Amino acid sequence: MVAPGGKFTRKKEQAIIALLTNRSIEEAAKSIDIGTQTLLRWMKVPEFQTAYREAKREAYGQSIARMHYLTSAAVSTLGKIMLDSKTPPATRVRAADSLLDHTAKAIEHEDIEARVADLERASELSKQGR
């Protein structure tokens, strides 16, 4: 599975990328010119599974970063729709409701983070006081 030096072969690295960029295992295998059974066999190997999981996490992290980048534009879009008198009233209400809903969730999230941080500090102080 792993070549000398602890690295996957180029084909196995391509397989991981193919799994992330194709709709199915069959399509992934075909895109790198290997058999589906070969790819399925590789997917059962723990080292391959670990590398695939890591690649999925990295791809997910990049998606989250992109969402953060687009957040400002999304809020601007909702704000423009909400404030545009030419926009149908029902659409303006939905935009306003969406902004209010997301703002409330953000506040709740911040509150939870603050409470968890307080609990962690209290736990640490408790441990130090023993």
C-alpha positions, 0 to 999 in steps of 0.5 A: 500500500505505502511505498518506501519512505511512507508515501502513497504511490501517485496512483493512490494519491490520485485515487483520493483526489478522484474520490473527492471530485467524482460523484461515485466510486465507479466514476472515481476509479474510471477517472484515474483508469483503475478498476472499481474493485481495486479502488474498493480494495484500497479503501479497506486499507487503514492507511488509505482510510486515514489519508482519505479522511484527512483529505476530506477534512482538508477539503471541508476546511477549505469549504468552510473558509470559502463560506466565511469569505462569502458571508459578507457578500451574503449579508449585503445581498440580504440587506439590499433585498430587504431594503429595496422598495422594488422587491416584493414584500414577501421577499423583503420579509424573508430576507429580514427574517433570515437576517434576524434568525442568523443574528440570533443564532450567532448570539446564542453561539457566542453565549455558548462559547463564553459559558464553555470557556467559563466552565473550562476555567472553573474546571482548571482552577478546581484541578489546580486547587486539589 
